[in-house]
Amino acid sequence: SFQTLGIAFDPDTKKKAVKTILARQHPDGGFGGGPGQFPHLLATYPSVCALAIVGSPGPEGGWDQIDKCVRSILLPQSQASTTLTLTNCTPTVVVRQKMYRFFMSLKQPDGSFLVSRNGEVDVRGTYCLLVVATLLDLITPELVAGTYDFLRSCQTYEGGFSAASQPYFSPATPPELLPEPRPYLGEAHGGYTSCAVASLMLLRPVVTTSTSGSLAPFPGIDSSNLLRWAVMMQGNAFEEGGGFRGRTNKLVDGCYSWWVGGLFPLIEEMLGEASGESLHAEGDRYADATEPEEDDWADTEDSLFDKEALQRYTLIAAQQSTGGLRDKPTAPADAYHTLYNLAGLSSAQHRVFLSKKRTEELRGTWVDNDGFVPTKEPILEPGEVERPSSTAPDAASTTGSSIAESDEQRKIRRRETYAEALAWVEDEGASHYVGGEGNRVNATHPLFNLTMTSSRAVMGYFYKQA
């Protein structure tokens, strides 16, 4: 929220924030909701994103301490309940291996992921995992095998996506996943749809560089029906203020300003792929546009949703006079709704698109390097004794198998993941601000919900392109 508002933190506040976040890192990888808690994907995502904002390289910057600072020590039986110790960080070769193993321990045979050990399958968890894996250079074909098909199976007849789907397996030994039937579980929902669509976009460079086929134009996804559903989620400007609802026949809610309102750049990219054309030609038609008066909206606005109405809902209905933003009038303000109202306001103010020109520039400046390679060897610090992990073993470690990838394939996959993730750019000439520029917030990356600056910084470091 602070970053969207353009408010920077002083060095001391950043240092304290990094220390607080790292205290929630689990010795077996991932982050919990608090110190000593089991790791959870829905806690790992905001932890890593927060480190992307306040962190930096270096001994106390937070980025180098992922998988390096928290160590698990085998203690005497009398202290068995205390297995977590924090020590001074020292450089090691254990770079994000525990995070990767935590992710693999949650992977299911149908390509989905549990949100935590013994937890439920949920597309929100898939999204959280893929964002972290993309930012930290942890994406591998092994990690995302089958994930596209899982996400595809969650699209409902309405066009949006549900939380999960029901897999069926053959009676063979070992059982084989059946491609059909695979019914979705639950109704289309704004949060699930946002997570599913962003996940599909994050998977695209991985799948297209790991197989002979291509994800374009997203086979099995009904993009037109998805667009219809998303458009219909916006409430009437006169009766419901122009906010978004999360499900059919429900009331509008400020958080869906992002979960649904933030979907449209991704849907536009999907539709462009499906038609074989980019919806945003380089040298956009708005390049020389000047900021219009509010009365000129009808002459210039060609968005897929009513951006002016959403801005008015955020500024008038969702904003609380005492500070913060909320679900709707009469509801109290809270941090969650403040964040997603602001992110939705950003999506309504700015036009962000995937630039083919920027993609080529990033490919051209890519510097080859080894990058992350998973290892099956035990991870031990000097003086540390191996102990059983608190996370379940992953499929590859129990079968001894993994998806083979050549050095050249890994190089191309990493380059394409990096280039496509950072090729989202703002069309400066297409920005509109209800109430004037005093209400402007920063543009937000449609996949990460971070600013473009933070996205470039953290990925540049972990992909060794900085």
Secondary structure by P-SEA (a helix, b strand, c coil): ccccccccccaaaaaaaaaaaaaaccccccccccccccccaaaaaaaaaaaaaccccccccccccccccbbbbbcccccccccccccccccccccaaaaaaaaaaaccccccccccccbbbbaaaaaaaaaaaaaacccccccccaaaaaaaaacccccccccbbbbbbcccccbbbbcccccccccccaaaaaaaaaaaaaaaaaaaaacccccccccccaaaaaaaaaaaccccccccccccccccccccccccccccccaaaaaaaaaaaaacccccccccccccccccccccccccccccccaaaaaaaaacccccccccccccccccccaaaaaaaaaaaaaaabbbbbcaaaaaaaaaaccccccbbbbcccccccccccccccccccccccccccccccaaaaaaaaaaaaaaaacccccccccccccccccccccccccccccaaaaaaaaaaaaccc
